[in-house]
Amino acid sequence: MYLFRIRGQTMLPHHYNSKQIMKSVMIIGAGKIGETAAFLLQQSGDYEVTLADSNNALLEKCTDAGIRKTILDVNDAEALQKALQDQDIVLSACPFFLNVKIATAAAKANTHYFDLTEDVATTNAIREIAANANVSFMPQCGLAPGFISIAAYDIAKQFDSLDAVRLRVGALPQFPTNSLMYNLTWSTDGLINEYCNPCDAIYEGERKEVMPMEGYERFALDGVEYEAFNTSGGLGALAEILDRKVYNLDYKTVRYPGHCNLMKILLNELKLNKRRDVLKEIMEDSIPFTPQDVVLVFVSVSGMVNGRSVQRSYSRKIYNQAIAGKDFTAIQLTTAGAACAVIDLHAKGLLPANGFVRQEDVVFSDLINNRFAVYYN
């Protein structure tokens, strides 16, 4: 064992009994996650929310009273900076490849920045932007990366020394019927990115990149069979933080058995990993969206505590549900809920006010007890 000392019907979110000053928040991207985040923040009564997108049809689908809507093209740098000028906070719910443009404008406008990206290169670019900024930059604020790495780090800190830290997350249909045993529940761009990009890991004490779709395993939870395999981006900064402090660390996506093998045929044998635009078109044309989903979250940590070998785990299953008469998928509530929670913690002064902020800088007890993280409970 590798040893290293490191001890150390749902209710709406309610108002805090605090003197929190109302903050203005712009959410860029009016897709499913962006609209959900706008709804949750606006319903709390503590935020003035503006939802922005270049697609007016998406904005018109948002009919919640109190949410301002504006057409905005993030490729227009001048218009973007002007739109952010009077905002305290911006949350990017856009595809990962647009986030650097939004972060650059946020730095110039002195607007605190949050996003949901899983892309490692994008996160590294935002870290560089944050180095010379007067406001805070916190990427990767969703489910994975985001909530899962905060939960894993909280458990890891309970050990005197670490052997293995394993993170497993799946956004799954409750009732799979096709050969892939999968339905689209979130960003297709993000899904393909996870399936095709190299994955950060620590293996036998050495930090390294491992191949996506590899590291196959099978397991059962609550009597249901699952498979899991390497995907990119889910670790957040954990590999950096736990480098030389853990023997094995990995993140894997959970699916129903059979999915991985079929996807490897598409990606590797048919070489659609080299033609991501074609793969996206095929998936969005052939795989239906489902509103009936379940999000599986599982963390397992093993190591030494007081001279004894110990394993501790954290597990949750979150299902789609109605909030104030509106139906939301589990992936909407877990992703948008985690992002809203860290925004709320920032607004209350519980996170750094400037520079690059890692997910692991969040105290897990603060997060899980936040009004916007109620869906995880």
C-alpha positions in Angstrom: 0.0 0.0 0.0 1.3 3.4 -1.0 1.3 5.7 2.1 1.4 9.5 2.4 0.3 11.7 5.3 -2.7 13.9 4.4 -4.8 14.0 7.5 -6.2 16.9 8.3 -42.6 16.8 -4.3 -39.5 18.7 -3.6 -39.6 22.1 -1.8 -38.2 25.1 -3.5 -34.9 26.6 -2.2 -35.9 29.0 0.6 -34.5 32.3 1.6 -31.6 32.5 4.0 -32.1 34.6 7.1 -29.1 36.6 6.3 -28.2 40.1 5.0 -27.0 38.7 1.6 -27.2 41.5 -0.9 -29.1 40.7 -4.0 -26.7 39.8 -6.8 -27.1 40.1 -10.6 -26.4 36.9 -12.5 -26.2 36.4 -16.2 -26.6 32.9 -17.5 -25.3 32.5 -21.0 -26.8 29.5 -22.8 -30.6 28.9 -22.7 -30.5 25.1 -23.1 -31.8 22.7 -20.5 -29.1 23.3 -17.9 -29.0 27.1 -18.4 -32.8 27.4 -18.1 -32.8 25.2 -15.0 -30.1 27.3 -13.3 -32.0 30.5 -14.2 -35.2 29.1 -12.7 -33.6 27.9 -9.5 -31.7 31.2 -8.8 -34.7 33.3 -9.7 -37.1 31.3 -7.5 -34.8 31.8 -4.5 -35.6 35.5 -4.5 -32.0 36.5 -3.9 -30.8 36.9 -7.5 -31.6 39.2 -10.4 -31.3 36.7 -13.3 -30.7 37.4 -17.0 -30.8 34.5 -19.4 -28.8 35.1 -22.6 -28.5 33.2 -25.9 -28.0 33.9 -29.6 -31.0 31.6 -30.4 -34.2 33.5 -29.7 -36.3 30.3 -30.0 -34.6 28.9 -27.0 -35.2 32.1 -25.0 -38.9 32.1 -25.9 -39.2 28.6 -24.3 -38.3 30.2 -21.0 -41.6 31.6 -19.7 -40.7 32.0 -16.0 -41.8 35.4 -14.6 -38.9 37.5 -13.3 -36.2 36.1 -15.6 -34.9 38.7 -18.0 -34.0 37.5 -21.5 -31.6 39.0 -24.0 -30.2 38.0 -27.3 -26.4 37.8 -27.1 -23.8 36.4 -29.5 -20.6 35.4 -27.5 -18.6 35.7 -30.7 -19.2 39.5 -30.6 -16.5 40.3 -28.0 -17.6 44.0 -27.6 -21.2 43.1 -27.1 -20.3 40.3 -24.7 -18.2 42.6 -22.5 -20.8 45.3 -22.5 -23.5 42.7 -21.5 -21.3 41.6 -18.5 -20.4 45.1 -17.4 -23.3 45.5 -15.0 -23.4 41.8 -13.8 -21.9 40.6 -10.6 -21.7 37.0 -11.8 -21.8 35.1 -15.1 -22.5 31.4 -15.5 -21.6 29.9 -18.8 -24.0 27.1 -19.7 -22.6 27.1 -23.3 -20.6 24.3 -25.1 -17.0 24.1 -23.7 -15.4 25.7 -26.8 -17.1 29.0 -26.1 -16.0 29.4 -22.5 -12.6 31.0 -23.0 -14.3 33.9 -24.9 -16.8 34.4 -22.0 -14.1 34.1 -19.4 -11.9 36.7 -21.3 -14.9 39.1 -21.4 -15.6 38.5 -17.7 -12.0 39.4 -16.7 -12.3 42.7 -18.6 -15.7 43.4 -17.1 -14.7 42.5 -13.6 -17.5 39.9 -13.4 -17.1 36.7 -11.4 -17.1 33.7 -13.7 -18.5 30.2 -13.4 -19.0 27.4 -15.9 -19.9 23.7 -16.4 -17.1 22.6 -18.6 -15.6 19.1 -18.5 -12.8 20.1 -21.0 -9.3 20.0 -19.5 -7.7 22.4 -22.0 -10.5 24.9 -21.5 -10.0 24.8 -17.8 -6.3 25.3 -18.1 -6.8 28.4 -20.4 -9.3 29.8 -17.8 -6.7 29.3 -15.1 -4.3 31.5 -17.1 -7.0 34.2 -17.5 -7.6 34.1 -13.7 -4.0 34.7 -12.9 -4.2 38.4 -13.7 -7.8 39.1 -12.9 -9.4 41.0 -10.0 -12.4 38.6 -9.8 -12.8 34.9 -9.3 -12.9 32.2 -11.9 -14.5 28.8 -11.1 -14.9 26.4 -14.0 -16.2 22.8 -13.8 -19.1 23.6 -11.5 -21.6 20.9 -12.5 -22.0 17.2 -11.5 -18.8 15.7 -12.9 -16.5 17.5 -12.6 -17.9 19.5 -9.7 -20.0 17.8 -7.1 -18.3 14.4 -7.4 -14.8 15.7 -6.9 -15.8 17.8 -3.9 -17.4 14.7 -2.3 -14.4 12.5 -3.1 -11.9 15.0 -1.7 -14.0 15.4 1.5 -13.8 11.6 2.1 -10.1 11.5 1.2 -9.2 14.1 3.8 -10.6 11.8 6.5 -7.7 9.3 5.9 -4.1 9.3 7.3 -2.9 7.8 4.1 -4.6 6.9 0.8 -4.6 3.7 -1.3 -7.3 4.2 -3.9 -9.9 7.0 -4.7 -12.5 5.9 -7.3 -15.2 8.2 -8.7 -18.1 6.8 -10.7 -21.0 8.9 -12.2 -23.7 7.9 -14.7 -26.6 9.9 -16.2 -28.8 7.1 -17.4 -32.3 6.5 -18.7 -34.6 4.8 -16.2 -36.1 2.6 -19.0 -33.5 1.9 -21.7 -34.9 0.2 -24.8 -32.3 0.6 -27.6 -29.1 -1.4 -28.3 -26.9 1.3 -26.8 -29.0 1.2 -23.6 -28.7 4.9 -23.5 -30.7 8.1 -24.2 -29.5 11.7 -24.6 -29.9 13.6 -21.4 -27.4 16.5 -21.7 -24.9 18.1 -24.1 -23.9 15.9 -27.0 -20.8 17.9 -27.5 -19.8 17.3 -23.9 -20.6 13.6 -24.2 -18.4 13.1 -27.3 -15.6 15.1 -25.7 -15.7 12.8 -22.7 -15.6 9.7 -24.9 -12.8 10.8 -27.2 -10.3 12.8 -25.1 -7.4 11.5 -22.9 -8.3 11.0 -19.2 -6.3 12.1 -16.2 -5.5 9.4 -13.6 -3.0 8.3 -11.0 -1.9 4.7 -11.5 0.5 2.9 -9.1 1.6 6.3 -7.7 2.3 8.0 -11.0 0.1 10.7 -12.6 -0.6 9.9 -16.2 -3.1 10.1 -19.1 -5.1 7.0 -19.9 -7.2 6.2 -22.9 -11.0 6.9 -22.9 -13.3 3.9 -23.1 -10.7 1.7 -21.5 -10.4 0.5 -17.9 -13.6 -1.5 -18.3 -15.3 -2.9 -15.1 -18.6 -4.3 -14.1 -20.4 -3.8 -10.7 -23.8 -3.9 -9.2 -25.6 -1.3 -7.0 -29.0 -1.8 -5.4 -29.4 -5.0 -7.4 -28.8 -3.3 -10.8 -25.9 -4.3 -13.1 -23.7 -1.5 -14.5 -20.5 -1.1 -16.4 -17.9 1.7 -16.1 -15.0 2.9 -18.2 -12.6 5.8 -18.5 -13.9 9.1 -19.7 -12.3 12.5 -19.8 -12.7 15.5 -17.5 -14.5 14.1 -14.5 -11.7 14.3 -12.0 -11.4 18.1 -12.1 -8.3 19.1 -10.2 -8.2 16.0 -8.0 -5.2 14.4 -9.9 -3.2 17.6 -9.3 -4.2 17.8 -5.6 -3.6 14.1 -4.8 -0.5 13.7 -7.0 2.0 11.6 -4.9 -0.5 11.2 -2.2 -2.6 8.3 -3.5 -1.6 5.0 -5.2 -4.6 4.8 -7.6 -7.1 7.5 -8.6 -9.6 7.3 -11.5 -12.9 8.6 -12.8 -15.2 6.4 -14.8 -18.6 6.9 -16.5 -21.3 4.5 -15.6 -23.6 2.9 -18.2 -25.7 -0.2 -18.6 -23.9 -3.3 -19.8 -23.2 -3.4 -23.6 -22.9 0.4 -24.2 -19.1 0.6 -24.0 -18.5 -2.1 -26.6 -20.9 -0.6 -29.2 -19.5 2.9 -28.7 -16.0 1.5 -29.2 -17.1 0.1 -32.6 -18.4 3.5 -33.6 -15.5 5.5 -32.2 -12.5 3.3 -33.0 -13.5 0.8 -35.8 -15.6 3.2 -37.8 -13.2 6.1 -36.8 -16.0 8.5 -35.8 -13.7 9.7 -33.1 -11.9 11.5 -35.9 -15.2 12.9 -37.3 -17.0 14.3 -34.2 -19.4 16.5 -36.2 -20.7 13.4 -38.0 -20.9 11.4 -34.8 -22.9 14.3 -33.2 -25.3 14.4 -36.1 -25.8 10.6 -36.0 -26.4 10.6 -32.2 -28.8 13.5 -32.2 -30.7 12.1 -35.1 -30.9 8.5 -33.8 -30.9 8.6 -30.0 -34.0 10.1 -28.4 -34.0 12.4 -25.4 -35.7 11.1 -22.3 -37.2 13.1 -19.5 -37.2 10.0 -17.3 -33.6 9.6 -16.1 -31.5 8.7 -13.1 -28.2 10.1 -12.0 -25.9 7.7 -10.2 -23.1 9.1 -8.0 -20.6 6.7 -6.3 -17.3 7.4 -4.5 -15.1 4.8 -2.9 -12.0 5.7 -0.9 -9.6 3.2 0.8 -6.5 3.8 2.9 -5.3 3.9 6.5 -7.0 5.5 9.5 -5.4 5.1 12.9 -3.3 2.2 11.7 -6.2 0.3 10.3 -7.1 -0.4 6.6 -10.5 1.3 6.0 -12.8 1.8 3.0 -15.5 4.6 3.0 -18.0 5.2 0.3 -20.7 7.7 -0.7 -23.6 6.8 -3.0 -26.6 8.6 -4.3 -29.3 8.0 -6.9 -31.2 11.1 -8.0 -34.4 10.8 -10.2 -36.2 13.3 -12.4 -38.8 15.2 -10.4 -41.2 18.2 -10.5 -40.3 21.5 -8.8 -43.1 24.0 -8.3 -45.1 22.3 -11.0 -42.3 22.1 -13.6 -40.7 18.8 -14.6 -36.9 18.6 -14.5 -34.6 15.7 -15.4 -32.2 14.4 -12.8 -29.2 15.7 -14.9 -30.7 19.1 -15.0 -31.2 19.3 -11.2 -27.8 17.8 -10.3 -25.8 19.9 -12.8 -27.6 23.2 -12.4 -28.1 22.6 -8.6 -24.4 22.2 -8.0 -23.6 25.3 -10.1 -26.2 27.4 -8.3 -24.9 26.1 -4.9 -21.3 27.3 -5.5 -22.6 30.6 -6.9 -24.6 30.9 -3.7 -21.6 30.1 -1.5 -19.6 32.7 -3.4 -22.3 35.3 -2.8 -22.2 34.5 0.9 -18.4 35.1 1.0 -17.6 31.4 1.6 -15.3 31.1 -1.5 -12.3 33.1 -2.6 -13.2 36.5 -4.1 -10.5 36.5 -6.7 -8.2 34.3 -8.7 -8.7 30.7 -9.9 -11.0 28.6 -7.6 -10.9 24.8 -7.7 -14.0 22.7 -6.9 -11.9 21.1 -4.1 -11.7 24.5 -2.4 -15.4 24.1 -1.5 -16.1 22.6 1.9 -18.4 19.6 1.3 -20.6 20.3 4.3 -21.2 23.8 3.0 -22.2 22.5 -0.4 -24.4 19.6 0.7 -26.3 21.8 3.2 -26.8 24.6 0.6 -30.4 25.1 -0.5 -29.6 24.5 -4.1 -28.0 21.1 -3.4 -31.1 19.7 -1.8 -31.7 17.5 -4.8 -28.7 15.4 -3.9 -30.4 14.5 -0.6 
